[in-house]
Amino acid sequence: MKARIHVTLKNGVLDPQGAAVRHSLGALGFDGVEKVRQGKIIEMELTETDAGKAEEQVKAMCEKLLANTVIEDYAVEIL
Amino acid sequence: MRAAVIQFPGSNCDRDLAVAFDKVSGHNKQTQMVWHKESSLPQGLDVIGIPGGFSFGDYLRCGAIAARSPIMRSVVDFANKGGYVVGICNGFQVLTESGLLPGVLMRNAQLKFVCKDVSLKVETTDSIFTNEHKKGDIVTYPVAHHEGNYTADAETLKTLHGEDRVAYTYTNNPNGAMDDIAGILSENRRVLGMMPHPERLNDPELGGVDGSKLFESVAGSLVSA
């Protein structure tokens, strides 16, 4: 079973990297980009075959290590 | 005074920190180096240093992997029982990731690695790390980091200020840190995290001795130990 985790900065947390990407896009002529937020995707393969249990496990991983919930949100997809 | 320094793969200020502790620890009390895979600490420690560097290559988030290493469980226990801990630079990041200190160190606001001497204001003398200073003293320590932009929610900042737990602020903010915060204390005032490096300005040969006062304060407070 595969899992894909999206880790993104919480709303309201300043994202200087996203802002730098937005400026760079503007410099390349891509107008109309109002906001860029940058995050990361983590993919993993699990031995668990039950989707519900897999999601539970991955959420625990997010809370304990994969995301810093002071500034980051996470979303889990079981594939 | 008995001190230990924790070493992670990628730590690079570990020996500087040990030298700084050695200088104030007294005869035959050499700082003990503890590898991250150890599960227990040496007996009878007074203070633990978490050094600067790039533990685990800054993978995932700065300090995140180090904060979950076996030895950190013992360090957290040590701190929760009232032990003294100081984390410098990457050490500060490890302490926030381990939950011993609130907030997080984000990428510098201008997205650049900053490596220079900075002026700091001592904001509180109510800790063993700063009690040989006068409130408002200005000291110069080097900084060298890419993620030193201290960030916390409004409530946490209010608590830190209200409980006099901001230890140092920058006089000229180099990284965008909220409220110019360079170092903070834990609720029991026994855990200090700071981005600047006192251990790097701790000998005339290194260009100055401003950093010595932190280590002398610690040794002075723990003199009987």
Interface residues (C-beta under 8 A of the other chain):
Chain A: V13 L14 P16 Q17 A20 K64 L65 L66 N68 V70 I71
Chain B: L60 R61 A64 R68 T96 E97 P102 G103 V104 M106 R107 N108 A109 Q110 L111 T151 A152 D153 G176
